[in-house]
Amino acid sequence: MNLTSQNWAALMPLLVPSVAACLIPIASLDKDQDTVKSVRAAMFGMALLALGVSFFYFTRIWATGQNVFFSNLKMDRLGQFSGIFVTVAAMMALLQLWDHLHHEGWMKGETLSLLLFSAVGMMLFASTTNLLMMFLGLELLSLPLYVLTATVRFREESIEGGMKYFITGAVASSCFLMGTVLLYGLTGTLELDGIGTAILTTGADPLILVGAVLLLMGFLFKISAVPFHQWTPDAYEASPHPIAGFMSVATKGVAVIALMRAFPGAIGLHTATGQRVGMALAVLAAATMIIGNLSALPQTNVKRMLAYSSISHAGYLLLGFVAGTPEAYTGVLFYLVIYLAMNMAAFGMLTAFGLVGEHTQFEDLRGLGWKRPVLGVAAVITMLSLAGIPPMGGFFGKYFIFKELVKTGHVGLAVLGVTASLVSVYYYLRVVVALFLEQPSESQVREASEKPEIQSFLSTTTVLICAAIILAGGFFQNLLVDGFAAKALKEGIEILR
């Protein structure tokens, strides 16, 4: 097969991290204690370089304005957006992992390989309109994450969280595959555009609706929407902080983008099947916001609070699908960019403060804001943005979606979204209160004095970068919306043409 330059341009962002993921375990075979530190640095450097090269390819394609492809792999603007999104999230996770794994006192080369393979699967999942290729991407992104969740083997909750994630994930993948089989059997094609055309031709076939619902269940599991959210708190708590942040951001992001391709993009929400799906999304979005926020209120563990927070944010994102306007989908993509910065900073601050292992309770944050004031201010910016308080980027992400809900007559859902955001202020401000307004106990002071001061330069840097992105999203949101999110949609899927 003769590959053209366009084919190579579509393949290279996925090939480079894949090759690096295969080489890193070979480097980790070196057991010489004299070279272990240099080999460890080389593995991290190789992984970071591979993601950097992938990011470079995506940004270069974006700058040229081309839509490149290879067979069913379509690197259109939306695929390029998802690729940039995933590589940025993965690079931040890698930088935080360097500090986190040193704090916990263990280092495994396969951790880096699994992260790279998962990132490649995410890029594939969001960059194809073929359901079979989409399923392969779903499995490639999921299987490494199951292992990464349970990677800290000396912690019992790690194994438990990994098993829960694996079992529920297997059920969700089975639903996705069954939906694919049904739609293929009824329409004779695996291409989303072809399935959409067949639905318009045949009308409201009950079996097509069943296939669409099964497909939707696979997406909703990855988004952590109710009632497919039960795995989220245990999996996030069990994972190393950077892996939990990466899962909460990248997995949710590519699932939302793939869902855009499937339902508004191909199976239009104006069809009979699409209208039923839209009604289901409205109910699920409301339930997700309510259950996510109410469940976060009594949590004493910061990571479990952030997990339920992640569930509630899935509800806000689904509201964009309910509104169904071009501006609403643009708002969803803008929200994803800000959400990346918010959650990578929220999980990253735990590593930056040196809170690893079981030291992730709210009481463990007491007084740390005064001890590390710059990091404390970045944490405050993150929490205010997650709560949707202006002028942070998180406020405008919600504003763009709620505004479209009101325009399309879904005023009740908009009011519910605003109310849910107000409820969330309580548990986000608990972090701020712990950092600056509460004093550590005598035992915590004694324990801190007995330990050497933990240096977390890379994690702190990523948190500060994320805080800068949040502020940029608040003060320069039009630049991100018009130059990035809107362009990805207008040249990515048919609904906006």
Buried (B, 14 or more C-beta within 10 A) or exposed (E): EEEEEBBEBBBBBBBBBBEBBEBBBEBBEBEEEEEEEEBBEBBBEBBBEBBBBBBBBBBBBBEEEBBBBBEBBBBBBBBBBBBBBBBBBBBBBBBBBBBBBBBBEEBBBBBBBBBBBBBBBBBBBBBBBBBBBBBBBBBBBBBBBBBBBBBBEEBEEBBBBBBBBBEBBBEBBEBBBBBBBBBBEBBEBBBBBBBBBBBBEEEEBEEBBBBBBBBBBBBBBBBBBBEBBEBBBBBBBBBBBBBBBBBBBBBBBBBBBBBBBBBBBBBBBEBBBBEBBBEBBBEBBBBBBBBBBEBBEEBEBBBBBBBBBBBBBBBBBBBBBBBBBBBBBBBBBBBBBBBBBBBBBBBBBBBBBBBBEEBBBBEBBBBBBEEBEEBBBBBBBBBBBBBBBEEBBBBBBBBBBBBBBEBBEBEEBBEBBEEBBEBBBEBBBBBBEBBBEBEBEEEBEEEBEEEEEBEBEBBBBBBBBBBBBBBBBBEEBEEBBEEBBBBBBBBBBEBBE
